[in-house]
Structures are given as structure tokens and as C-alpha cells.
Amino acid sequence: MGCRPVTSVTPGAGAVLAALARGRLRAKLPALREALEGRVARHHRLLVTELLAHIDYLDEAIERLSGEVAPFSPLLALLMTIPGVDRRTAEVIVAKIGTDMSRFPTAGHLASWAGLCPGTGESAGKHRWGATRKGSKWLRTALVQAANAAARTKGSYLAAHYARIKGRRGHKQAIVAVAHSILVIVWHLLTTGQSYSDLGADYFLERQTSQAYKHRLVRQLERTGHKVTLEPADDAA
């Protein structure tokens, strides 16, 4: 390609373009304005035009596909009660797994089919997490995005679940674990037709405290020579 004449960007155009920034990018507006000031050649304009046209095409395709899922709006609304799951994610979930959960006897069967059951291995007598199985790439991507959003939802069970695993396994495995939990929740919601009820951020702390208290009492009785067997009370069964 030979040299082409260049055209200077209209004065002030950088500031206009920078003003379109969203989210955290707005914190860098001065640097963004400076970066957007420059010269644009004809082939730059051509490439930008093609990219914008492709984005418009994808937006139109998404709208068409969303229209196909519209009859399932009540189920989409049901799934959107899960922290981190927006309408687009709910659409992907319904498109990939359907609405009839009778094909999956348990939530574990669905997670296994989707490739979101963490692999396990054993080394030196210790159980270790391994790679997950292969499954639907698009479903996994949507659930991982939802998991990242859920992990930032303060005061929620899923955020507490993420924080609990991240401390021991790191960010990536914690996100996969949350994505797995979201899919398990999806199975229950589509099976029962009931909306999501959050267990709360203190769920793991309360469960741990309760279990630790029971174990401490059992150990105290065993030290006195008793054999202890725990059974749930009739009203707690």
C-alpha cells in the first residue's frame, strides 16, 4: 500500500470522543483526550467504518435472537433473581440447556453435562482440585461472567462462597466454583418454578459455628467414655 494523504482530526474531536468513555475509563479522561488527538488517514477511516458496520450487524443479530427467546420471558425473569445473572446471561442459559430439567435427574448431571464439575485428584493422600471437563463454551463463558458479577454482589451467599474459596484456591477456581453454584441454582429454579432466595453472606460462618459447636460437645462426651450418635429431631427432619 502506497502513501496516502492524511487528514488532521477536527480540533477538539479528541475531547468529544473521550466524552463517550464509560465506566472506569472516565477516570482517565485527560490521557484519553491526548491519545485521541492525531491524524487519520483514509485507510483508518475505512477500517473504522467496517468495524462499526460489523458491530451494528452483531447488535441486530442479538436483537433477532433475543426475540426468539421472548416467549420464555417469565423463566428469564426467574433466572434473573440470581445475583450476577442479567437478561442476556439468562437468554444464553435457556438457549443452551432448555427449560425441561427432566433430562437432568439432578443438578449434578446438569453441571457434568455443562463441564462445570471440578475435576479431582489425589496426591500424597490429599485431595486436590483439577481441570474441569469440556462442555459448552458459550454456556461456560456466560456463567463465568455471571460468577464475576455475583462475586462483587455484597452481602450475598455467592459473594461469600467466592471469598471462602479464593483464600484457599485462588481467583480462577473460586470463579469456576461460583459458576457451578449458579448452574445448580438454575436447575432448582427451573425444576421448582420458585424464585431465588439468598442464604446470606453469613451462611458459611453460621454453619461452621454450628458444626464446630456440635463437634465440641461430641468430643466432650466421648472423652467421658460415651459413644455418641447424632440423629436429627423429628421437627428438624
Disulfide bonds with the S-S distance in Angstrom:
none
